[in-house]
């Protein structure tokens, strides 16, 4: 598992060849953890997306995390084929590959409105965290930004204290920086790159922790409902603007 101290410029994908190499690491058995980064990611109007963080979790083969520079690659980020011929657009739409995101509604609204991407087979990590947070007194500290476990010796860190401190410090520094251009400036600030990686780097651990005792089928169904909600909001937005919705906006998602 990578820590914020081990992140370097190689984590940033800026070329087609780097992207092809990364995509070739994704298999049918992979689980993907995603996070989009932009100045504003909301549900009011389409806003530019500048970076996309993807963690490929391949079980015993370990995890691989990269940040794709959408400002540099543009549509090539989603249309470039890997060595096996699959593009990122294909992979995101592949229902056999699970994707985990934080706040599916906003993520799907943003990605569909800007890049016309369809994301299939999603699980909302926010739902999973909420379910565990309200599971009882022993779970009230299972927040997104605190990694604890309960044991006979009381509360213990799931992560080494140094790793946890670095994670918190990076988050606080980047989120306290009010300049909205922090995801746009190039070269990308090293702390911002760390922040992007850190947003997903512990998700596999948290997923395994939070899913215990949960009805995962119910959470998957609710995640799909949130996905539809984001797409329906986008369709209403196009309708209210008196413009026809893009053809692909009324496509596969209606069949979910």
N, C-alpha and C positions, 0 to 999 in steps of 0.2 A: 504494500500500500504506500503510495507516494505521500509525502508530507510537503507542506508549503516550502520548507527549506530546500527541497530537492528539485523544485520546479525551475526550469531554465527556458531559454528561447526556443529550444527544440519542441516544446509543447505547443507552439503556435504554428498552424498550417497556413501558409501564404502562397503556395505554388500548387499547380495541378499534379505534379509528380509526388509531392508530399501527401496530397489528398488521396491519390490512387493507392499509395502504399498503406495508408491508414485504413481506407475502406476495405482493402483486401484482408484485413485482420478480422472483419465481421463475418461470422458464420451463422447458420440457422440456429445453433445452440447458444448464441450470444444473447446477453441481455444488455440493453442500452439505457444509460442514464443521461438525460439531456437537460440543458439549460440555455435559454436564449438570453442575450444581453442587448439592451438598447437604452436610449435616453429615457423613454417612457414606454412601458409595455402595459397597456390597459385595454379597455373595452369600449372606448369612446370613438376612436378613429384609427385607421391604420398608421403605424409609426415605423420608421426605419429600424431594422435589426442590424447590429454591427458585428456581433460575435455569436458563435454557437459552440458550446462546450459539449463534448460527447465522451462518456466513459464507456468503454467496451468491457463488460464483465464476462469472462470466459471460464469461470469456475477454477479448476485446478491450474489452468494456464495463466491465472492472474488477471489483473486489470490494466487497461491502457487508456490514458486520458489525453485528449488533444482539444485545442481551441481553434476552431476554423474562423479565419478572418473573412467575414462576409463582405466587408467593404472592398477588399482586394479582389476576391474571387467572384463576387456577384452570383449570377445564375450558374456559373461553372461549378460552384460548391454543390449544386444539386443535380447537374446534368453530366458531370464527368464520370465515365465508367471506370470501375476498378478492373483488376486483372481478370476477374470472372465475369465482367460485363455488366455488373450491377452498379447503378448510380445511387447516390444518397437518397434521391427522390424515391427510387424503387425500394430501398431498404426501409425507409420510414413508412411506406405504404404497405409493407409486407406484414400481414397479420400473424405470421408464424414467429416473428421476432418481437419479443416484448420490449416496450419502451416505458421508462419511468420518468415522470416530470413532476415539477412542483407547480401546482395551480394549472391544471390542464386547460381550463377555460381560456385563460389569458394567453397561454402559450400557443394554443391552436388558433385562436383569433388572430394573433400576430403573424404566425408563420403562414397561414392560409391567405391573409389579406395582402401580405408583401410578396411572398414567393409562390403562392398557389400550391403549397405543399399539403398533401393529405397524410396525416399520422394515424396509423392503425395500431390496435392492440396496446392501448395505453393504460397505465396505472398512475393515479394521482398520489404522489408521496405525501401531499398535504392531507389528503383524506386518511391515509394510513397513520400519519402522525397524530391527527386529531382523534382518531379512534383509540389509539393507545394512550394519549394524554388524558382522556376522560374515562379510562378503564378502571380507575380506582386510586386511592391515596398513594399507593406505591409507584404509580406511573406519572404523577403530576410533574415530575422534573424531566420527563422525556420530551424535551423541546428540541427544535431543530438545531439550536446552537449549544446544547449541553449534552455531553455524552457520558452517561453514568450507567452503572449496573448495580443491582441490589445483591448483596451477599450476606453471609453470616457475620462479616465484619462491618456491616453497614454499607453506605454508599461508597463506591470505588470508581475511579476513572476507567472508562473503557479504553481511552487512549493515554499514552504517556503524557505527563503534565507538560513537557516541552512542546510536544506536537499540538496539544490543545491550546496552549498559550499562543503559539505561532498562528494557529487558525483564527483565534479570536482577535489577535492583534491586526492581522491582515484585513479581516472583515471590518473592524472598527475604523482603521485608517482609510480604506477605500470608501466605505459608506458615509464617513464624515466629510469626505471631499465633495462639496456641493456642486462643483463644476460639472455641468451636464455633458461636457465633451470628453469625459474621462475614457469612454469606450470608443471614441472617434479618433483621438490623437494618435498619430503614428510618428516614430515608432511607439508601440504600445508600452506603457509604463510597466515595469517588472512587477510592481505590486498589484496592478490591475490584472495582469496575466495570472498571478498567483490566486487572486480572488476568484477569477473565473474557474480555475481548476478546483479550488477549494469548495466551490458551491456543490460539486458532485462527488468529490473524491471519497467521502465517507458514506455516500448513499448505499452502496452494497451492504456495508456493515449494519446501517440503520434499518435497511429493508429486512434483513434477516432477524434483527432484534424486534422490530415492530410487528412483523407478520405473525409472531407466535400467538396462538389463541384467537386470531382474528378470522372472520369469515371472508376469505379472499375473493370468493366468487361474488359476494355482495359488493365488496369494494371495487371490483372490476366493473360491475354493472353500473355503479354510481360514477365511476371514472368515465365510462362511455357516455353517460347522461351529460356530464360536464363537457365532454368533447362536443356533443351535439349542441349544447347551449352556446358554446363559443361560435360555432358555425352559424347557428340561427341568428345570433346577434349581428354577425357580419352580413348575413343576407338581408336583415331588416335595415341595416345601415345603407346598403346599396339601394334598397327599395325606397327609403326616405330621401335619397339623393336624386331620385327620379332617373337613375341610370340603370340599365339592365345589368343584372348580376352576371359576372363572368360564367361562362358555360361550365367550367369545372367546379364552381361553387355549389352546384346542385347535382354533383356526381356521386361517387361511391359512398360518401358518408351517410346518405339517406338509406343505404342498405344495411347499415350496422345494426 
